[in-house]
Amino acid sequence: MTRSRQFLSDNSAAVHPKVWEAMKAADEAQTPYDGDALSQALDERFSEAFGRECVALWVATGTAANCLALATMVQPHGGVVCHREAHIEMDEGGAPGFFLHGAKLLLAEGESARLTPDTIRAAIDPIRDDVHQVQPHAISITQASEYGCAYRPKEVAAIAELARERGLGLHMDGARFANAAAFLEGSAAGAAGPIDALSFGCVKNGGMNAEAVLFFDVGLADVARYRRKRAGHLQSKGRFLAAQLIAMLDGDLWLDNARQANAAAQEIAGNCGDRLIHPVEANELFVRCTATERETLRTQGFDFYDWGGDAARFVTAWDTREDDARALAEAVGGL
């Protein structure tokens, strides 16, 4: 029986051994909830990583991270500007409306699922400043985007400037933040830019069940703590989530893992030629393939998602085997 070669999602990647070790080391009696030493250390550790003060709260899912962050910025009568293909719009099952008590997502355009100041203005400028229309309260961008493309620091800075001009909060969905930072070959601070809150992804990058919500506008964290409890995300043994996050920060494991995933994606991209629909800047590839070609790849043992029309999505991870990436590259090149 042919071994399955998995390119469905980095969500299914293995937990990194160093993360397992950190969780095992945390398996002793500690203060419950977030009163343990590991949870208490998160603010300092993430502040060091990003080069500016922040408050870090752990949660179990990226959806919770995104929605709890946005809930601190947006009133129920307000709105969040996001790309029309953003995860909070397409893949979170209405969770933003639930966590934000009915606040609306205001959809904007942008190439490769990235917003620009112009596309944001196009979405919000027609809104009248009166009680009859939903007013924007925040902007949410995704780093790397839903199509695996990274915002450059100048692009984030331009959006941040617009947010300040309009009095809007700025949130970054960083489910694949590490992959964007690795592509940009810069620091965590450079990949994030002057944002107010970041959902720092861990699960896709070698974690088990921990994500971090980072508040650079530290006052927002006071509200988020209460909302986290109310939403059922204040886990009694939070030290195990904190242990995963600290393991990721130790020795820049989060960047090393992302570099491995990105390198596997580049291996495959080298044989895709003009089949590529979007530039490969992280660990996702969107490739033109007919239904027959997709079936051919599946018969060779490759698992991946169809992506509407004649397209397929392939996602690499920190644990993608070199021979699997090379085999997929050769298979796509031979179509």
Secondary structure, 3 states (H helix, E strand, C coil): CCCCEECCCHHHCCCCHHHHHHHHHCCCCCCCECCCHHHHHHHHHHHHHHCCCCEEEEECCHHHHHHHHHHCCCCCCEEEEEECCCHHHHCCCCHHHHHCCCCEEEEECCHHHCCCHHHHHHHHCCCCCCCCCCEEEEEEEECCCCCCCCCCHHHHHHHHHHHHHHCCEEEEEECCHHHHHHHHCCCHHHHHCCCCEEEECCHHHCCCCCEEEEECCCCHHHHHHHHHHHCCCCCCECHHHHHHHHHHHHHHHHHHHHHHHHHHHHHHHCCCHHHECCCCCCCEEEEECCHHHHHHHHHCCEECEECCCCEEEEECCCCCCHHHHHHHHHHHHCC
